[in-house]
Amino acid sequence: GHAESSPASPPADAPWSHTALSWLTPPSSVPIRGEMIGGNLSLWQSLAGTPWQPSAVGKILFFEDLGEAYYRIDRMVTHLAQAGMLDGAVAIVLGDFCNCKDEDNQCWANAEGGGKKSLRRTFNEREALDEIFGAVGQRMGIPVAYGLPVGHGPHFAPLPLSARYELNPRGALSLLDWDWLH
């Protein structure tokens, strides 16, 4: 006899496929589809002005980072926007920003040594990413979703880049097509 070929089993669900993302901007009223590119925000920003600078046109951008203060993330995103590296993006999806936090800059309250006082209130992660990415998304008309459990931690789920995805108005991200699935 000969061996029977069994039907191909469907690919396993991605660990993040049942996570509803939150919106930092108003969501699109229709599902957004596109190739996803991006990755680590610091590394992506370092491509600005080089022959490897990617085009965001028609793409869903994914960003995550590790150990960056919020003012540095703000500077990187501002640079990407000013360099045109966000132009034409159809959406931005944010993953983990592990060990990223706001700095609590303080000064002496008075000359008599009355203790130190914070110069401003500090932001939590959601507030900071909203101020940074939400503001850029609003200004540029790019929907921004937050909370994909992917990055340098605490979540380590793989996210195939250069694959096609759909992001629906409810915040569900689905992998539509990836060369490795064929």
C-alpha positions as CSV (number, residue, x, y, z in Angstrom):
1,G,0.0,0.0,0.0
2,H,0.8,3.6,0.0
3,A,0.7,6.2,2.7
4,E,-2.4,8.3,2.7
5,S,-1.8,12.0,2.8
6,S,-3.6,13.6,5.7
7,P,-5.2,17.0,5.2
8,A,-3.1,19.9,6.4
9,S,-4.0,20.9,9.9
10,P,-4.8,24.6,10.4
11,P,-2.1,26.7,12.0
12,A,-2.2,27.2,15.7
13,D,-3.8,30.4,17.0
14,A,-1.3,33.0,17.8
15,P,-1.1,33.6,21.6
16,W,-2.3,37.2,21.0
17,S,-5.2,36.3,18.6
18,H,-7.9,36.5,21.3
19,T,-6.6,39.7,22.9
20,A,-8.8,42.8,22.3
21,L,-6.7,45.8,21.8
22,S,-7.6,49.2,23.2
23,W,-7.8,52.3,21.0
24,L,-5.8,55.5,21.7
25,T,-7.6,57.2,18.8
26,P,-11.0,56.7,17.5
27,P,-11.1,53.3,15.7
28,S,-11.7,53.0,12.0
29,S,-15.3,52.2,11.2
30,V,-14.2,49.3,8.9
31,P,-11.5,46.6,9.3
32,I,-8.0,47.8,8.4
33,R,-5.9,45.4,6.3
34,G,-2.3,45.6,5.4
35,E,1.2,44.2,5.7
36,M,2.7,44.7,9.2
37,I,6.2,46.1,9.5
38,G,8.1,47.7,12.4
39,G,9.5,46.1,15.6
40,N,11.6,47.7,18.2
41,L,11.0,51.4,18.2
42,S,14.6,52.4,19.0
43,L,16.0,50.3,16.2
44,W,13.3,51.4,13.7
45,Q,14.1,55.0,14.4
46,S,17.8,54.4,13.7
47,L,16.9,53.6,10.1
48,A,15.8,57.2,9.4
49,G,17.9,58.7,6.7
50,T,19.6,55.5,5.7
51,P,19.2,53.4,2.5
52,W,17.2,51.0,4.7
53,Q,14.6,53.5,5.7
54,P,11.3,51.7,5.3
55,S,8.1,53.1,3.7
56,A,5.0,53.0,5.9
57,V,2.6,53.6,2.9
58,G,-0.3,51.2,3.2
59,K,1.3,49.4,6.1
60,I,0.2,48.6,9.7
61,L,3.1,49.7,11.9
62,F,4.0,47.7,15.0
63,F,6.2,49.1,17.8
64,E,7.5,47.9,21.1
65,D,10.5,48.8,23.2
66,L,12.5,48.1,26.3
67,G,13.9,50.2,29.1
68,E,13.3,53.6,27.5
69,A,12.0,56.7,29.5
70,Y,8.8,58.1,28.1
71,Y,10.6,61.4,27.0
72,R,12.9,59.3,24.9
73,I,10.0,57.4,23.3
74,D,8.3,60.8,22.6
75,R,11.6,62.0,20.9
76,M,11.8,58.9,18.8
77,V,8.1,59.1,17.6
78,T,8.5,62.8,16.9
79,H,11.6,62.1,14.8
80,L,9.8,59.3,12.9
81,A,6.9,61.6,12.2
82,Q,9.2,64.5,11.1
83,A,11.2,62.2,8.9
84,G,8.1,61.0,7.1
85,M,8.5,57.5,8.4
86,L,4.8,57.3,9.5
87,D,3.4,58.9,6.4
88,G,0.8,56.7,4.7
89,A,0.5,54.1,7.5
90,V,-3.0,52.6,7.8
91,A,-2.7,51.9,11.5
92,I,-0.2,51.7,14.4
93,V,-0.3,48.7,16.8
94,L,1.6,49.0,20.1
95,G,3.1,46.0,22.0
96,D,4.9,45.8,25.3
97,F,7.0,48.7,26.5
98,C,8.8,46.7,29.1
99,N,10.6,48.7,31.9
100,C,9.7,52.0,30.2
101,K,8.7,54.6,32.7
102,D,8.4,58.3,33.4
103,E,11.1,60.1,35.2
104,D,10.2,61.9,38.5
105,N,12.4,64.9,38.3
106,Q,12.5,66.7,41.6
107,C,14.0,69.8,43.1
108,W,14.4,71.2,46.6
109,A,11.1,72.7,47.8
110,N,12.9,75.7,49.4
111,A,16.3,76.9,50.4
112,E,15.9,75.8,54.0
113,G,15.9,72.2,52.9
114,G,12.2,71.5,53.1
115,G,12.6,68.3,51.2
116,K,12.3,67.5,47.5
117,K,9.2,68.2,45.4
118,S,8.3,66.7,42.0
119,L,8.4,69.2,39.2
120,R,5.4,67.7,37.5
121,R,3.1,64.7,37.9
122,T,4.4,61.4,36.4
123,F,2.6,59.4,33.8
124,N,1.7,55.8,33.8
125,E,2.2,53.7,30.7
126,R,-1.3,54.1,29.2
127,E,-1.2,57.9,29.8
128,A,2.3,58.2,28.3
129,L,1.5,56.1,25.2
130,D,-1.7,58.1,24.7
131,E,0.2,61.4,24.9
132,I,2.9,60.2,22.5
133,F,1.3,57.8,20.0
134,G,-2.3,58.9,20.5
135,A,-1.5,62.5,19.8
136,V,0.5,61.6,16.7
137,G,-2.2,59.3,15.4
138,Q,-4.8,62.0,15.9
139,R,-2.7,64.6,14.2
140,M,-1.8,62.3,11.2
141,G,-5.2,60.5,11.0
142,I,-3.7,57.1,11.8
143,P,-5.7,54.8,14.1
144,V,-3.6,53.7,17.1
145,A,-4.3,50.4,19.0
146,Y,-2.6,49.5,22.2
147,G,-2.0,46.4,24.3
148,L,-0.7,43.7,21.9
149,P,1.1,41.2,24.2
150,V,4.2,41.1,22.1
151,G,7.7,42.4,22.7
152,H,10.7,42.2,24.9
153,G,8.5,41.3,27.9
154,P,6.6,40.6,29.9
155,H,5.1,38.8,26.8
156,F,7.3,37.1,24.3
157,A,4.7,35.8,21.7
158,P,6.1,35.8,18.2
159,L,4.6,38.3,15.7
160,P,5.4,37.6,12.1
161,L,6.3,40.8,10.3
162,S,5.9,41.4,6.6
163,A,2.7,39.3,6.9
164,R,-0.8,40.6,6.1
165,Y,-3.1,41.4,9.0
166,E,-6.6,42.7,9.7
167,L,-7.3,45.0,12.6
168,N,-11.1,45.3,13.2
169,P,-12.9,48.2,14.9
170,R,-13.4,46.0,18.1
171,G,-9.6,45.8,18.4
172,A,-9.1,42.2,17.2
173,L,-5.9,41.6,15.2
174,S,-5.9,38.6,12.9
175,L,-3.1,37.2,10.8
176,L,-4.5,36.9,7.2
177,D,-1.6,35.7,5.2
178,W,2.0,34.8,5.8
179,D,4.4,33.2,3.3
180,W,5.4,30.6,5.9
181,L,1.8,29.3,6.2
182,H,2.0,28.0,2.6
